Amino acid sequence: MSARRVRLGIAGLGRAFTLMLPTFAADARIALVAAADPRPEARRRFAAEFGARAHDSFALLCADPEVDAIYIATPHQHHAAQAIEAAAHGKHLLVEKPIALTLAECRQMIDAARRGGVRLIVGHSHSFDRPILRTREIIASGAVGAVKMITAQYHTDFLYRPRRPEELDTARGGGAVFSQGAHQVDIVRLLGGGRVRSVRAQTGAWDAARPTEGAYAALLTFDDGAFASLAYSGYGHFDGDELCGGYTELGLPRDPRRYGAARRRLAAAVTPDAEVAARNARNYGGTEYAGAGGDAARPRHQHFGLVIAACERADLRPLPDGVMIYGDGEARLDPLPPPEVPRAEVIDELVAAVVDGKPPLHDGAWAMATLEVCLAMLSSAREQREVTLRHQVGVPGA
């Protein structure tokens, strides 16, 4: 692999950027050279911290000649238009999940990347996590036989974290299905071979003050007859990290004293404006932003709750420290060393695509197929029917 660094521009210095920042800062293959954000306090901090340019408009970021690729970490409803504009300027694309809000937008983004001669990668989703990738490697080896059933379950406080108004509006990309379902769907599609045939789902919106889906359950059937059950709740009661060795989604030791913290913080934000202010305060450049110091040395790999792949000759369970293999006569851990850089797998894929010209796994077609499943989950719950899919793609090499 080439040693050339990818000169990265950041569109949106919000929550997604703060989660990826430890990766960008610790990985020598990335140079943070520019950013765009409407908040002056975020631009000031970025310029000071990285000695880089901080633009007040996305158009200026696209026109920046020093930028090789743009990480689009803006609100979901902006992904399509910004990706199309960046591709027209010859910028490679790393787009946060979900790729967009409609399949038509996905097609436009894929076409724009093709016209611009650039790579389109969508992530981070937790299907990039090393334990998930290792589970896929074990399946692909044939050692455990074919996948027959996948179980994915997670409970978090997602719905009670500070939100902008559009994040509580499904029509504008809000809710658990768009933001969290993309993680689970990506994981089970990767483990199950990618091609989902049909979806049957239910969703829950149980808090009138947070009028969007906070929970869902879905049954996905694959072309080969395998199936996956997905369940997620963001209502902040049971903590799914209990099922993952006591480690948080970000791979840090879970602090039981923080139970209920999201609801307590939200209770102090008595108006929508106050909630947005609380959200911005914790974002990059905000008064409560703690910085990325120490985050790069995480003790375990990241996760997205309980995942079990039931195969013909064993069950596989990815964990923050490896993959448990439950065979016919023994259960053993296939261990993984702690990550030196969190989410380094995202950079692996980005650099391989941009520098070495290798087609990425999480490309536009893959992300479009994941979005199709998420949209089918919403449609199935709304219309009370099974939804057949038409835009699925397989795992390369499967």
C-alpha positions, 0 to 999 in steps of 0.5 A: 500500500502506498505511503501517500497520505489522504488530505481530508476535508471535513464537512460538519464539525458535529457529533459524527466528527467528534467520534471519528476525530480520534481516528483521524488524529491518530492515523498517520495515513490521514492529514486533516487539511480543511473543514467547513462548518457554520459555527465560528467556534468550531472553525476557530478550534479546528484551525488552531488545533490542526493548523488547517483552513476552516471555511464557512461554506461547503462550496469553499471546501469543495473548491479547496485545491489541497483537499483529496477527499471530503468526509461528509458528516452533516445532517442526513438531509444534506448528504446527497446534494453535498456529495454530488457537489463535491464529486463535481470538484473531483473530491473523493467521498467518505459519507456518514451513514445513512448514505441519503434519505431516498433511493433516488438520491443514492442513484444520483450520488453514485452517478455523480461519483462515477462522472467525477472519477472519484470513490464513494465510501459510506461509513462509519457503520459498525460493520467496519468493526474488526470483530464483525469483519473477523466474523465475516472472515470465519464465515467466508473460510467455510469452516463453520458452514453456511449462515442460517440465522442472525440475531442482532439486539441493542438497547441504548439511550439514543432518543434522549440525547440532545437533538436538533428538531429534524432529528426527531422528524422521520420525514427529515431523516430522524429517528432510530431506523435511519440513524441506528438501523443502518448499523444493524442492517449493515452488520447482518447484511455483511454476515448474511451475504448481503442480499436481503429478499424481504423485510417485515418490521414493526416500529415504536414511537412511544413518547409524544415529546420525541415524535419519531421512532425510538424502537424497531424490530424486523425480520430480514429474509435473505435470498438463500433462505437465511434470516436475521432478526433485528431489535433496537430500543433507544428509550434509555432503560435497559443498557445493552452494553451489559451483554457486551462485557460491560464495554460501551459502544465506543469500546470503553469500560461502562460506568454504571453511575452514568445510568439515566444521564441522558434523561437527566441532561435532557430534563434541564433543556426545557425548550427546543432551542435549549436542547439544540444549545445543549447539543452544540455545547457538547460538539466540537468547539463547544463549551462542554466539548472534552476533546479527543485526548486519550480516545485513541487508546481504547481498551477494546474494539467498538460494538453495536450490541449483541450479535450472534450468527448461527451457522451450520456447524457453529454459532459466532458471537463478535465481542469487543475482544474477539469472536466467540466460536461455539462449536459442536464440542467446545466454545473458544474465543478467537482473540483480537488484539486491542485496537491501536487506532479506533475505527482504523478499518474505515481508514483502511478502506478509504486509503485502499480506495483513494490511493491504491484504487481498490474498490471499497466494500462500503460503496454507494451500491452497498449503502443504497442496499442498506438504505433500501432495507431501512426504508422497507422497515419503515414501510412495512411497519406503516403498511403492516405488510412484508416488503420485497426488495429490488436493489440488493448487492452481495458481499464482494467475494462471497 
